[in-house]
């Protein structure tokens, strides 16, 4: 799953869970049955899991391009600057 696919999956999850909660509340209120409300919401949760958990092809529309091993060797990572390398001191400004 690529980055855009993860974002889409999260948006779908939020939308489906809110929609199932609203639908469950409306059904439970109209019929005055708490157990039916919980069953409708549980069905929404199962539907949400079936839509968002598997790695469906529409979550892979923007695949990442990885460097080949030889290409990665030609472009090594730059060295990381740590706080100890800079002296570990913060610059403070004095207000007069």
C-alpha positions in Angstrom: 0.0 0.0 0.0 1.4 3.4 -1.0 1.2 6.7 0.9 -1.9 7.9 -1.0 -3.5 4.5 -0.5 -2.9 4.8 3.3 -4.5 8.2 3.3 -7.5 6.9 1.3 -7.9 3.9 3.6 -7.9 6.1 6.7 -10.4 8.5 5.1 -12.7 5.6 4.1 -12.4 4.1 7.5 -13.4 7.3 9.2 -16.3 7.9 6.8 -17.7 4.4 7.0 -17.5 4.3 10.8 -19.2 7.6 11.2 -21.9 6.6 8.6 -22.5 3.3 10.3 -22.7 5.0 13.7 -25.3 7.5 12.4 -27.2 4.7 10.7 -27.1 2.5 13.8 -28.4 5.4 16.0 -31.2 6.2 13.6 -32.3 2.6 13.3 -32.0 2.0 17.1 -34.0 5.2 17.9 -36.7 4.5 15.3 -37.2 0.9 16.4 -36.4 1.6 20.1 -34.1 -1.4 20.2 -30.6 -1.1 21.7 -29.6 -4.6 20.6 -30.5 -3.9 17.0 -28.5 -0.6 17.1 -25.4 -2.5 18.3 -25.9 -5.1 15.5 -26.2 -2.4 12.8 -23.0 -0.8 14.2 -21.2 -4.1 14.4 -22.1 -4.7 10.7 -20.7 -1.3 9.8 -17.5 -2.2 11.6 -17.2 -5.5 9.8 -17.9 -3.7 6.5 -15.3 -1.1 7.3 -12.7 -3.8 8.1 -13.4 -5.6 4.8 -13.0 -2.4 2.8 -9.9 -1.0 4.5 -7.8 -3.8 5.9 -7.0 -5.9 2.8 -4.5 -4.5 0.3 -6.9 -3.8 -2.5 -5.4 -2.8 -5.9 -7.0 0.7 -5.7 -4.7 1.4 -2.7 -1.7 0.8 -4.9 -2.2 3.4 -7.6 0.9 5.4 -6.8 3.8 2.9 -6.2 7.1 4.1 -4.8 10.2 4.0 -7.1 13.0 2.4 -5.2 16.7 2.9 -6.1 18.6 -0.1 -7.5 21.4 -1.3 -5.2 24.1 0.0 -7.6 22.3 3.4 -7.8 22.1 3.6 -4.1 25.9 2.9 -3.8 26.6 5.9 -6.1 24.5 8.2 -3.9 25.4 7.6 -0.3 23.4 9.2 2.5 24.8 12.5 3.8 26.2 12.3 7.3 23.7 13.1 10.1 24.4 16.1 12.3 23.9 15.4 16.0 23.7 17.7 19.0 27.1 16.4 20.3 28.7 17.3 17.0 27.6 20.9 17.3 28.7 21.2 20.9 25.3 20.5 22.4 24.8 24.2 23.3 21.9 26.3 22.3 22.3 29.8 21.3 20.4 32.2 23.5 19.5 35.8 22.8 19.8 38.3 25.6 17.1 40.9 25.8 18.1 44.2 27.4 
